[in-house]
Amino acid sequence: MTEPVNRTLLLFDIEQFGKRDDVEQAFLRRLLYDVADQTLAAAGVSETARLRADRGDSVMELIDARVPVPAVLKTLLAETPALLHHKNRVISHSAQMRLRIVLSTGYVAVDDLNGWVGSDLNHACRLLDSAPLREALRGRKEHSVLCVSDGVYQGVVRHGPLGVRPEEFHRITVEAKEGPTVAWLHGKAGTASASPSPSGEAAADGTAQGAQYDVTNIGRDQYGVSGGHVQGGIHYRFGPESGR
C-alpha cells in the first residue's frame, strides 16, 4: 500500500438511481461522467491531477492537493448547477438527473489493488449518504445540493473568497457510527417540500417531509468506503438504502 497522500475529495451521487430501469441507469451514468468531467475542467483540474472511482450510481474524485480548493468550490456553486439545468431541460422528466455533492479534504492511500483507503474518505462518504443531504435535495426544486466538510468550511468558506458567501451555508450535525460529525450545507436550512417525492421515499431518520431540522440523528449504521477502484470494475454501496 502507498503512503496516504493529502487530496481534495469530490463525490457525486445520483438521487433515486436504483428506481430507474436499466436503460435509464445507463443514460444517467454517462450523464454523470459528463457533468463530473465538465465541472473539473471548468475548475482547472487537468486529467493528470485527478483519479476517479466508479460506484455505479456515484463517482468519487481524488484531486491533487495543489489544485486550489476555492476554485473547485466556486465551480460547484456556479457552473455545476447551471450545467445540470442545461442538460436536464432537454431530456424527459423521468430521465432527469439530480445530484448530492460532497466536497472534503483528507488523506487517502491507494492499495496494491487500486483500492482507496482512508478514514477521511469514509467520512466524506457518510456525509454523501446522510439524511440531511437527502432531505435537502428532496425539498428543493434545484437539481443538486452541495455539502462541504467542516475542514473545507473552516479553511475556505468562512473566509468568503470571491464567489463564495459564508452566509449561504448552514451547519448540520450527522450522527455516524463513530459519533457526531459536523458539516455545512449550502442553501436554505433543511425545509423539505410539503408534497411527497416522486418515489415516495421517506427520510432516512423517519422525519416527515416538510419538517425543519438542524441536527439529525441517523438511526442506523452508515458505512463508508474502505476502498475505491479507479477503473470502475467494482461498484461499492453502503448504508441501508439500495435505491439511491
MARGUNU-784524 format. One record per residue (C-alpha): x, y, z; residue in three letters. Coordinates in nm, 4 decimals. Layout:
BEGIN
pt X->X	Y->Y	Z->Z	bamar->ala
...
//
This chain:
BEGIN
pt X->0.0000	Y->0.0000	Z->0.0000	bamar->met
pt X->0.1201	Y->0.3507	Z->-0.0801	bamar->thr
pt X->0.1540	Y->0.6087	Z->0.1927	bamar->glu
pt X->-0.1545	Y->0.8299	Z->0.2485	bamar->pro
pt X->-0.1479	Y->1.1475	Z->0.0413	bamar->val
pt X->-0.3447	Y->1.4650	Z->0.1069	bamar->asn
pt X->-0.6183	Y->1.5113	Z->-0.1540	bamar->arg
pt X->-0.9298	Y->1.7097	Z->-0.2240	bamar->thr
pt X->-1.2252	Y->1.4702	Z->-0.2225	bamar->leu
pt X->-1.5197	Y->1.5347	Z->-0.4536	bamar->leu
pt X->-1.8168	Y->1.2968	Z->-0.4525	bamar->leu
pt X->-2.1285	Y->1.2906	Z->-0.6726	bamar->phe
pt X->-2.4306	Y->1.0645	Z->-0.6130	bamar->asp
pt X->-2.7423	Y->1.0282	Z->-0.8310	bamar->ile
pt X->-3.0756	Y->1.0554	Z->-0.6499	bamar->glu
pt X->-3.3164	Y->0.7626	Z->-0.6948	bamar->gln
pt X->-3.0763	Y->0.5721	Z->-0.9198	bamar->phe
pt X->-3.1940	Y->0.2276	Z->-0.8081	bamar->gly
pt X->-3.5545	Y->0.3051	Z->-0.9012	bamar->lys
pt X->-3.4664	Y->0.3582	Z->-1.2702	bamar->arg
pt X->-3.4696	Y->0.0832	Z->-1.5310	bamar->asp
pt X->-3.1504	Y->-0.0403	Z->-1.6974	bamar->asp
pt X->-3.1780	Y->0.1937	Z->-1.9962	bamar->val
pt X->-3.2220	Y->0.4995	Z->-1.7750	bamar->glu
pt X->-2.9383	Y->0.3905	Z->-1.5449	bamar->gln
pt X->-2.7000	Y->0.3567	Z->-1.8388	bamar->ala
pt X->-2.8000	Y->0.7013	Z->-1.9628	bamar->phe
pt X->-2.7609	Y->0.8584	Z->-1.6182	bamar->leu
pt X->-2.4146	Y->0.7094	Z->-1.5736	bamar->arg
pt X->-2.2973	Y->0.8668	Z->-1.8979	bamar->arg
pt X->-2.4559	Y->1.1947	Z->-1.7920	bamar->leu
pt X->-2.2856	Y->1.1794	Z->-1.4519	bamar->leu
pt X->-1.9446	Y->1.1283	Z->-1.6102	bamar->tyr
pt X->-2.0107	Y->1.4220	Z->-1.8398	bamar->asp
pt X->-2.1089	Y->1.6516	Z->-1.5509	bamar->val
pt X->-1.8092	Y->1.5478	Z->-1.3402	bamar->ala
pt X->-1.5663	Y->1.5945	Z->-1.6299	bamar->asp
pt X->-1.7034	Y->1.9366	Z->-1.7267	bamar->gln
pt X->-1.7110	Y->2.0512	Z->-1.3633	bamar->thr
pt X->-1.3466	Y->1.9635	Z->-1.3076	bamar->leu
pt X->-1.2421	Y->2.1096	Z->-1.6416	bamar->ala
pt X->-1.4148	Y->2.4375	Z->-1.5500	bamar->ala
pt X->-1.2278	Y->2.4344	Z->-1.2173	bamar->ala
pt X->-0.8960	Y->2.3988	Z->-1.3997	bamar->gly
pt X->-0.8339	Y->2.0386	Z->-1.2899	bamar->val
pt X->-0.6321	Y->1.8531	Z->-1.5520	bamar->ser
pt X->-0.6684	Y->1.4809	Z->-1.6250	bamar->glu
pt X->-0.3296	Y->1.4156	Z->-1.4650	bamar->thr
pt X->-0.4350	Y->1.5870	Z->-1.1405	bamar->ala
pt X->-0.7274	Y->1.3537	Z->-1.0630	bamar->arg
pt X->-0.8222	Y->0.9907	Z->-1.0069	bamar->leu
pt X->-1.1757	Y->0.8553	Z->-1.0361	bamar->arg
pt X->-1.3514	Y->0.5684	Z->-0.8616	bamar->ala
pt X->-1.6819	Y->0.4428	Z->-1.0009	bamar->asp
pt X->-1.9525	Y->0.3126	Z->-0.7656	bamar->arg
pt X->-2.2308	Y->0.2683	Z->-1.0199	bamar->gly
pt X->-2.4665	Y->0.5412	Z->-0.9038	bamar->asp
pt X->-2.1793	Y->0.7595	Z->-0.7823	bamar->ser
pt X->-1.8322	Y->0.8727	Z->-0.8711	bamar->val
pt X->-1.5539	Y->0.9828	Z->-0.6392	bamar->met
pt X->-1.2701	Y->1.2078	Z->-0.7498	bamar->glu
pt X->-0.9326	Y->1.2350	Z->-0.5782	bamar->leu
pt X->-0.7893	Y->1.5726	Z->-0.6776	bamar->ile
pt X->-0.4278	Y->1.6757	Z->-0.6386	bamar->asp
pt X->-0.3858	Y->1.8974	Z->-0.3328	bamar->ala
pt X->-0.2032	Y->2.1551	Z->-0.5462	bamar->arg
pt X->-0.5346	Y->2.2395	Z->-0.7147	bamar->val
pt X->-0.6868	Y->2.5320	Z->-0.5172	bamar->pro
pt X->-0.9937	Y->2.4221	Z->-0.3214	bamar->val
pt X->-1.1643	Y->2.7631	Z->-0.3714	bamar->pro
pt X->-1.1533	Y->2.7100	Z->-0.7486	bamar->ala
pt X->-1.3304	Y->2.3741	Z->-0.7153	bamar->val
pt X->-1.5829	Y->2.5140	Z->-0.4657	bamar->leu
pt X->-1.6738	Y->2.8166	Z->-0.6787	bamar->lys
pt X->-1.7275	Y->2.5896	Z->-0.9785	bamar->thr
pt X->-1.9595	Y->2.3656	Z->-0.7763	bamar->leu
pt X->-2.1600	Y->2.6680	Z->-0.6643	bamar->leu
pt X->-2.1981	Y->2.8320	Z->-1.0050	bamar->ala
pt X->-2.1060	Y->2.6124	Z->-1.3003	bamar->glu
pt X->-2.2328	Y->2.2720	Z->-1.1880	bamar->thr
pt X->-2.5941	Y->2.3786	Z->-1.1149	bamar->pro
pt X->-2.6078	Y->2.5637	Z->-1.4474	bamar->ala
pt X->-2.4650	Y->2.2613	Z->-1.6259	bamar->leu
pt X->-2.7226	Y->2.0288	Z->-1.4695	bamar->leu
pt X->-3.0077	Y->2.2652	Z->-1.5544	bamar->his
pt X->-2.8930	Y->2.2903	Z->-1.9155	bamar->his
pt X->-2.8726	Y->1.9121	Z->-1.9562	bamar->lys
pt X->-3.1986	Y->1.8322	Z->-1.7755	bamar->asn
pt X->-3.4053	Y->2.0850	Z->-1.9680	bamar->arg
pt X->-3.3663	Y->1.8918	Z->-2.2920	bamar->val
pt X->-3.4481	Y->1.5437	Z->-2.1596	bamar->ile
pt X->-3.7703	Y->1.3914	Z->-2.0282	bamar->ser
pt X->-3.8634	Y->1.4396	Z->-1.6643	bamar->his
pt X->-3.8260	Y->1.0678	Z->-1.5845	bamar->ser
pt X->-3.4680	Y->1.0671	Z->-1.7123	bamar->ala
pt X->-3.3521	Y->1.3859	Z->-1.5413	bamar->gln
pt X->-3.0607	Y->1.3676	Z->-1.3002	bamar->met
pt X->-3.0411	Y->1.5219	Z->-0.9532	bamar->arg
pt X->-2.7205	Y->1.5038	Z->-0.7530	bamar->leu
pt X->-2.5964	Y->1.5042	Z->-0.3972	bamar->arg
pt X->-2.2454	Y->1.6502	Z->-0.3916	bamar->ile
pt X->-1.9823	Y->1.6491	Z->-0.1162	bamar->val
pt X->-1.6548	Y->1.8425	Z->-0.1130	bamar->leu
pt X->-1.3992	Y->1.7464	Z->0.1505	bamar->ser
pt X->-1.0255	Y->1.7086	Z->0.2036	bamar->thr
pt X->-0.8091	Y->1.4477	Z->0.3711	bamar->gly
pt X->-0.5527	Y->1.1730	Z->0.3461	bamar->tyr
pt X->-0.6155	Y->0.8745	Z->0.1199	bamar->val
pt X->-0.3890	Y->0.5793	Z->0.0401	bamar->ala
pt X->-0.4134	Y->0.3656	Z->-0.2739	bamar->val
pt X->-0.3517	Y->-0.0045	Z->-0.2080	bamar->asp
pt X->-0.1992	Y->-0.2704	Z->-0.4317	bamar->asp
pt X->-0.5391	Y->-0.3437	Z->-0.5882	bamar->leu
pt X->-0.6002	Y->0.0240	Z->-0.6696	bamar->asn
pt X->-0.8432	Y->0.0427	Z->-0.3789	bamar->gly
pt X->-0.8748	Y->0.3682	Z->-0.1856	bamar->trp
pt X->-0.8335	Y->0.3563	Z->0.1904	bamar->val
pt X->-0.8710	Y->0.6300	Z->0.4488	bamar->gly
pt X->-1.0940	Y->0.7463	Z->0.7329	bamar->ser
pt X->-1.1246	Y->1.0895	Z->0.5691	bamar->asp
pt X->-1.2717	Y->0.9233	Z->0.2614	bamar->leu
pt X->-1.5076	Y->0.7182	Z->0.4782	bamar->asn
pt X->-1.6200	Y->1.0397	Z->0.6469	bamar->his
pt X->-1.6943	Y->1.2051	Z->0.3114	bamar->ala
pt X->-1.8981	Y->0.9015	Z->0.2041	bamar->cys
pt X->-2.1023	Y->0.9158	Z->0.5232	bamar->arg
pt X->-2.1829	Y->1.2792	Z->0.4528	bamar->leu
pt X->-2.2858	Y->1.1892	Z->0.0978	bamar->leu
pt X->-2.5290	Y->0.9261	Z->0.2271	bamar->asp
pt X->-2.6588	Y->1.1265	Z->0.5251	bamar->ser
pt X->-3.0232	Y->1.2066	Z->0.5913	bamar->ala
pt X->-2.9772	Y->1.5870	Z->0.5975	bamar->pro
pt X->-2.8281	Y->1.5840	Z->0.2485	bamar->leu
pt X->-3.1003	Y->1.3536	Z->0.1140	bamar->arg
pt X->-3.3742	Y->1.5644	Z->0.2713	bamar->glu
pt X->-3.2237	Y->1.8867	Z->0.1410	bamar->ala
pt X->-3.2304	Y->1.7606	Z->-0.2178	bamar->leu
pt X->-3.5837	Y->1.6220	Z->-0.1840	bamar->arg
pt X->-3.7055	Y->1.9571	Z->-0.0549	bamar->gly
pt X->-3.5640	Y->2.1705	Z->-0.3343	bamar->arg
pt X->-3.6504	Y->2.2400	Z->-0.6937	bamar->lys
pt X->-3.2828	Y->2.2707	Z->-0.7853	bamar->glu
pt X->-3.1104	Y->1.9752	Z->-0.9475	bamar->his
pt X->-2.8305	Y->1.9436	Z->-0.6894	bamar->ser
pt X->-2.7346	Y->2.0063	Z->-0.3294	bamar->val
pt X->-2.3825	Y->2.0699	Z->-0.2003	bamar->leu
pt X->-2.2353	Y->1.9762	Z->0.1370	bamar->cys
pt X->-1.8819	Y->2.0648	Z->0.2468	bamar->val
pt X->-1.6865	Y->1.9166	Z->0.5346	bamar->ser
pt X->-1.6086	Y->2.1228	Z->0.8416	bamar->asp
pt X->-1.2459	Y->2.1397	Z->0.7286	bamar->gly
pt X->-1.3434	Y->2.2957	Z->0.3945	bamar->val
pt X->-1.5793	Y->2.5359	Z->0.5680	bamar->tyr
pt X->-1.3239	Y->2.6492	Z->0.8276	bamar->gln
pt X->-1.0365	Y->2.6662	Z->0.5807	bamar->gly
pt X->-1.2140	Y->2.8212	Z->0.2822	bamar->val
pt X->-1.5844	Y->2.9066	Z->0.3115	bamar->val
pt X->-1.5862	Y->3.1159	Z->0.6293	bamar->arg
pt X->-1.3220	Y->3.3490	Z->0.4846	bamar->his
pt X->-1.5575	Y->3.4424	Z->0.1997	bamar->gly
pt X->-1.3306	Y->3.4227	Z->-0.1051	bamar->pro
pt X->-1.4633	Y->3.5838	Z->-0.4223	bamar->leu
pt X->-1.7676	Y->3.3893	Z->-0.5387	bamar->gly
pt X->-1.8320	Y->3.2194	Z->-0.2016	bamar->val
pt X->-2.0811	Y->3.3572	Z->0.0531	bamar->arg
pt X->-2.0466	Y->3.2045	Z->0.4024	bamar->pro
pt X->-2.3988	Y->3.3138	Z->0.4978	bamar->glu
pt X->-2.5386	Y->3.0758	Z->0.2358	bamar->glu
pt X->-2.4105	Y->2.7737	Z->0.4311	bamar->phe
pt X->-2.5646	Y->2.6337	Z->0.7467	bamar->his
pt X->-2.4250	Y->2.3872	Z->0.9971	bamar->arg
pt X->-2.5567	Y->2.0307	Z->1.0191	bamar->ile
pt X->-2.4627	Y->1.7506	Z->1.2552	bamar->thr
pt X->-2.4756	Y->1.3884	Z->1.1447	bamar->val
pt X->-2.4712	Y->1.1058	Z->1.3985	bamar->glu
pt X->-2.2427	Y->0.8477	Z->1.2406	bamar->ala
pt X->-2.1026	Y->0.5215	Z->1.3762	bamar->lys
pt X->-1.8020	Y->0.6939	Z->1.5293	bamar->glu
pt X->-2.0120	Y->0.9712	Z->1.6829	bamar->gly
pt X->-2.1447	Y->1.3106	Z->1.5720	bamar->pro
pt X->-1.9748	Y->1.4793	Z->1.2817	bamar->thr
pt X->-2.0192	Y->1.8388	Z->1.1654	bamar->val
pt X->-2.0615	Y->1.9541	Z->0.8056	bamar->ala
pt X->-2.2041	Y->2.2547	Z->0.6218	bamar->trp
pt X->-2.4939	Y->2.2512	Z->0.3787	bamar->leu
pt X->-2.5308	Y->2.5107	Z->0.1062	bamar->his
pt X->-2.8723	Y->2.6719	Z->0.0699	bamar->gly
pt X->-3.1761	Y->2.7179	Z->0.2869	bamar->lys
pt X->-3.1809	Y->2.5287	Z->0.6142	bamar->ala
pt X->-3.3488	Y->2.1917	Z->0.5751	bamar->gly
pt X->-3.7000	Y->2.2807	Z->0.4599	bamar->thr
pt X->-3.8468	Y->1.9861	Z->0.2728	bamar->ala
pt X->-4.1269	Y->2.0158	Z->0.0211	bamar->ser
pt X->-4.4786	Y->1.9562	Z->0.1512	bamar->ala
pt X->-4.5547	Y->1.7331	Z->-0.1451	bamar->ser
pt X->-4.4134	Y->1.3788	Z->-0.1496	bamar->pro
pt X->-4.1093	Y->1.2954	Z->-0.3588	bamar->ser
pt X->-4.1741	Y->1.1186	Z->-0.6927	bamar->pro
pt X->-4.0719	Y->0.7863	Z->-0.5382	bamar->ser
pt X->-4.2496	Y->0.8430	Z->-0.2071	bamar->gly
pt X->-3.9181	Y->0.7859	Z->-0.0304	bamar->glu
pt X->-3.9275	Y->0.8701	Z->0.3400	bamar->ala
pt X->-3.6489	Y->1.0419	Z->0.5285	bamar->ala
pt X->-3.3789	Y->0.8036	Z->0.6442	bamar->ala
pt X->-3.4366	Y->0.9035	Z->1.0072	bamar->asp
pt X->-3.8149	Y->0.8924	Z->0.9859	bamar->gly
pt X->-3.8584	Y->1.2707	Z->0.9820	bamar->thr
pt X->-4.1710	Y->1.3788	Z->0.7964	bamar->ala
pt X->-4.1140	Y->1.5778	Z->0.4828	bamar->gln
pt X->-4.1795	Y->1.9452	Z->0.5398	bamar->gly
pt X->-4.0019	Y->1.9359	Z->0.8776	bamar->ala
pt X->-3.7167	Y->2.1666	Z->0.9632	bamar->gln
pt X->-3.4062	Y->2.0465	Z->1.1398	bamar->tyr
pt X->-3.0536	Y->2.1429	Z->1.2202	bamar->asp
pt X->-2.9315	Y->1.8313	Z->1.3951	bamar->val
pt X->-3.0293	Y->1.4933	Z->1.2556	bamar->thr
pt X->-2.9611	Y->1.1568	Z->1.4161	bamar->asn
pt X->-2.9277	Y->0.8646	Z->1.1786	bamar->ile
pt X->-3.0714	Y->0.5577	Z->1.3447	bamar->gly
pt X->-2.8705	Y->0.3044	Z->1.1519	bamar->arg
pt X->-2.5017	Y->0.2479	Z->1.0951	bamar->asp
pt X->-2.3648	Y->0.4202	Z->0.7896	bamar->gln
pt X->-2.0651	Y->0.2535	Z->0.6323	bamar->tyr
pt X->-1.8150	Y->0.4410	Z->0.4247	bamar->gly
pt X->-1.5957	Y->0.3101	Z->0.1502	bamar->val
pt X->-1.2919	Y->0.1118	Z->0.2574	bamar->ser
pt X->-1.1615	Y->0.1158	Z->-0.0959	bamar->gly
pt X->-1.2492	Y->0.2523	Z->-0.4361	bamar->gly
pt X->-1.1376	Y->0.1386	Z->-0.7763	bamar->his
pt X->-1.0035	Y->0.3684	Z->-1.0427	bamar->val
pt X->-1.1192	Y->0.1532	Z->-1.3307	bamar->gln
pt X->-1.4795	Y->0.1267	Z->-1.2136	bamar->gly
pt X->-1.4947	Y->-0.2515	Z->-1.2261	bamar->gly
pt X->-1.6276	Y->-0.2689	Z->-0.8687	bamar->ile
pt X->-1.9337	Y->-0.0762	Z->-0.7558	bamar->his
pt X->-1.9460	Y->-0.0044	Z->-0.3838	bamar->tyr
pt X->-2.2605	Y->0.0563	Z->-0.1785	bamar->arg
pt X->-2.3099	Y->0.1399	Z->0.1852	bamar->phe
pt X->-2.5960	Y->0.2103	Z->0.4195	bamar->gly
pt X->-2.9440	Y->0.0594	Z->0.4417	bamar->pro
pt X->-3.0837	Y->0.2116	Z->0.1249	bamar->glu
pt X->-3.0280	Y->0.0428	Z->-0.2067	bamar->ser
pt X->-3.2467	Y->0.2603	Z->-0.4269	bamar->gly
pt X->-3.0394	Y->0.5747	Z->-0.4487	bamar->arg
//
